[in-house]
């Protein structure tokens, strides 16, 4: 989910880029067929004359030959896919939780279930829609305010509107290609961990969580968000969809800076339009790095304010004040995102770019 409406238009083609070069380039032989499908034949790249933005502009000619063949189906680890084990852990001591009730994680297993930590002895109780695994879960009088952007998405109105116009506006203002296209791009980065488990962090109303679950490519999908109302919206969407694979999806309320998973227990973490919403992206990405298994993959999408925006002399000091007040973050370059991943222990940074939209990927060292 995102705390601000993004800007930009929608391009029909993406060109992958790497840190360290300002040139845009087409895919070379040897790159994945998934990525190659994104480009038509006879592609050449050009820079924009009206903006210093790093958006990719691609011109194509009508090919005389048929369209490129579809990529082969992704290879899925069937052994992993057949397992749906409890991967939840105490958010206080990170020890695995003992499950009382249905031992299989699913949409319907939260209601009436109890999870207990054998170390700190804290008990977590599932409600009708989700497991509440925040550190403050179960408190009666204690409460603490969260950042403005976080609290905004906890309101019933924003949660209701998220898939009813809010998320769709990202395509108009920020160059986001839309959930289905973003999902296809994401699968390309997740190929090494297909068949394992995946956490859809800051899932909002579960737009991508549901796509992951219906794809059948993962053993279990954890839809994770801090907003109770977003999770309730996700639950309602799931219940209203016929033949939805509920046994493959679990809804969890948790803090992105205190993930309820044991270290090295997660194969993949996805964060769609969420990175800039986190009050401390470095704390969140460090947590993601902690829970990823060796070789585990982190994929995220966000927006960049670069090009002419970066020339604004007060933008850098101003964004610090904006972050302190709103709890959201403004990224000014791909280099900042690469540094963020690297300093949090992730390697192999990659990204795709379209105007202000950017998709990044990095992995935990083996």
N, C-alpha and C positions, 0 to 999 in steps of 0.2 A: 504494500500500500504506500501511498505518497502523501506528504503533508502539504504539497503545493501543486497547483496545476502547472504542467510543463509547457514549454513553448517550442515552436518549430512545425515543419510540415512533414509529410510522409513520403519517403522515397521508396520505390518498388524494389530496390536491390541494395544489398549490403556488401561492402568490401572489407575483409578483415585487415586489421593493421596491428603492428607491434610498436612498442615504445622505442623511441630512439630515431625515428625517421618521420619527416613531415610529408613524405610522398605517399600517395594512395596507390595501391597496386592490386592487380587482379590475381586470382589464385594461380599458382604454379602447378605443374604436373606433380603428382605424388600427394597432394593434399586430399582430404577426405571427400568422398563422393557426395556426402551430405552438404558440405560447403560448396562444392562445385555446382550443385543443383541451383544454388542461389544466383548464379551468373549465367547470362545467355552467351552464346558464342560471339566472337568478334567484339569483345569488350575493350574499351579503352577508358582510361580515367582522366579527368581534368579537374583543375582547381577552380573554385568560384572566383569570379572577378568582383563580386559585390560584397564579399565577406571574407575575413581571415579565419573563419570557422573551419574546424577540421572535418566537416561533413564530407561524405564521399558522393561524388556525382558521377554517374555511369551512363554512357551513351551506348546504345545497342543498335545493330542492324538486323533486319529480318534475315534469318539464316535460310539458305536454300535446302539444307538437310533437315530431317525431323528433329524435334526437341530432344535434348539430352535424356538418356534413360534414367528412370528413377533409381535412387541409390539402393543397394541391397539392405534387407532388413537387419536391424541391429542385433548383435549377438547378445543373448541374455543368459546369465548363469541360472539354469533351471534349478539347481540345488538350493541357491539362495532364494529363488522365487517361491519355492515351496514352503519356506519357513516364515512364520509371523510371530516372532517372539517378542516378549516384553523388553524394550530397550530403555524404559524410563528409569530415571535415577533421582535421588533426593537433590533438590537444588541447593541444599545447605552443605552437605558433605560429599555429594556426588557418588554415593554408594547406590548400587541397584536397589530398587524398591521391591518388596515382597507383595505379590498381587493376591488379594483375597477376592474371589469372585471368578468371572470369566477370565481365563488365562490368556486368551487371544485378544490382542488389541484390535478394536473395531469401533465404529461409530456407536454401536449399541452396548458396548461393554463398560462405558463410563458410569452409566446410571446404576447406583447401588454398589459399586465396587469400592474397595478400600485398599490403599497402598500404604505400606509401612516401611520405614527405614530401619534396618537392623542396627545401625550405628547410633544415630541420634534419637531413635525411637519416635520420631514425629510421624503422624498419620495424615494422609491426604485422602480426601473423599471425593469421588466422582459425582457430578450432578447429572441432570437429565441430558445435557448436551455435550459436556466436555470434562476432562480432568483439570483441576486447578492445581498447578504445580509451581506457583509463585512462592517465594520465601515467606511471604506474609499470609499464605493460605491458612484459613482457620482462625485468624485473629478476630476478635469481637470489637475491641475499642481502638486498637492501634491502626493508624492509617497515615500515609505520606503522599503528598501531591507529586505527580509526575510532570514531565515536560509538557508544554502546551500542545505540541504536535501529537504527543501520545494520548493526552486526554481528549483531544478532538476526535480521534478515531474510536473512542470508547462511547461516544454519544450515540443513542439509537438512530437519530436522523442521518448522520454521516454513514453509519453502518448500513442503513437501508438504501442510501443513495449510491453506495460505492459501485455496485454493478448495474445501477440504473441511471447511468449518465456520467458519474464522476470519472471512473476508469476509462471510459470511451473518449473523454476529452483529451487524454494524453496523446492520442493519435493526431489530433488537430493541432495541439500546441507544442508537442515535444518530439515529434517524429517517431513515437512508439508505433511499431507495425501492427499491433493488435494481439490479443492473447493467443490465438491459434498460431500465428507466424512466430511469435516469441517462444511458444512452446516447442515448435519445430527447431528453432535455433538452439534452444536450451538442450534438447535431446542430443544434438551434435556434440556438445561439450560433455555430456553425461555418459557417453558411450562406454568409457572404461569401467563404470560402476553400475551398469544396468543389471538388474536382478537383485541388487542389495536394497537397503532401506534408504529413505530420503526424508529430510525435514524441510517443509516449506515454511521458512521463517518469515514472520510478519505477514502471514498469509492473507490478512484481511478477511473477506467473506469466502475465502477458499476457492477463488477462481482457478488458480493453477493447481491447488491441492486436488481438486476434483478431476482435472485433466490428467494429473499423474496417476491417480487411482484408476481411472477408466482405461488408461493405456495398458495396464497389466504388466508394465516393465519393471515394477519394484515390488519387493516382498511386503513392505509396509510403508505407508505414507503418513507422516505426522504433520497435520495442519496446526501450526503453532502461531499464536498471537497473544498479545497482552489484553486485547479488548474482548470482554465477555460478549458484547453485542455483535461484534464481527463473527465470533464463533457460533453464536446463535443463528446468525444469518446463514452461515455455512451449513449448519445442521438442517435448517429449513429447506435449503436448496437440495441437499442430499435426500431428505425425506420426500421431497416433491418430485424427484426424478425416478422414473420407472427403471427397474433392473439395475440400479446403481450398486456396484460392488462394495457394500458397506464393510465387509470383512477385511478390506484392504486399506482402510482409512481410520485414523484416530484423531480426535480433536483435543488439543492441549493448550491450556492457558499458561503462559510462562513469560518471564522477562528475558529479552534477548541478551542482556548482560549477565544472565545467570541461568544458563540452559540446563534443563533437567535430564541430562544424559551423562553417562560415565565417559571418561576420557577415552578416545579412540574407539567409540562404539558406533559411529554413524558413517555411512558410505558417501552420502551426498547432502549438501545443504543448498537450497535455492532461496533467493530473496528477490522477489519481483517488485520493482519500483518502491523499494524500502530502504535502501542504504542511506539515502539522504534524510530519512525520517528519524534515524537513530540518534539520540542525544550525544552518544559517544561512539562513533563508528569504529574507532580503534579497539575499544573494550568489547564491542559486539563481535568484530572479526577475530579478535584474540580468542573469544569463547568458541567461535565456530572452528577455529584451528585446533582448539583443545579437544573437541568432541569428534573431529574427523579421524577416521582410520588412516594409517599410512596409505597413500595413494588416493584417499578420498578427495572429492571434488566440490569446490564452492563455485556457484554460478549466481550472478546478481545483475540486475539492471538498475540504472539510475539516469540522471540527467546531468549535463555539464553546462556551465556558464563560461564559455571561453570565446575566442574570436573577438568581436567588438566589445563584448561584455567585459573581457579581461583588461581592456584598455581603460576602463573607468578607474580613475586614480584612487578612489576611496573604497573600491569594491572589497579588497582584501581586509582592511580593518573593519569595514562595515559588516562583513559576513560574520565576524567574531561576535559582534553585538547581536546580530540576528540569531545566531546559534544559541547564545546565552538566554535570549528571551523566548524563542520559539521551541528550542530543543531540536531543531532540524539543521542540516548541514548543507552548505553550498560547495560543490566541487568545481574547480576551475580548469582542470586538465586531466588527461589520462595518466600523466605522471604521478599525480597525487594518489590515484587509485592503485597504481602499481606499487608505490611506496607503502601504502596502507597494507596491502596484502603481504609484501615482503617483510615488513617490520613485525607482522603478526605470525610469521613462520610459514607462509605459503609461498610456493614456487610455481614456475611455469605460467606466468601471467600472460593472458591473451585477451583480446577484446574485439568486438565488432562495433561499428559506429554508423549512425545515421542522424545527421544534424545534431540535436542536443541529446538524443537517445544514445546510450552506450550499454552494451552487455559485456561483462567481464567474467573471466574464469581463472581460477588458480587452484592448486592442489597441495595436499599435505605431503611432505617428502616421504619416500618409502624407507 
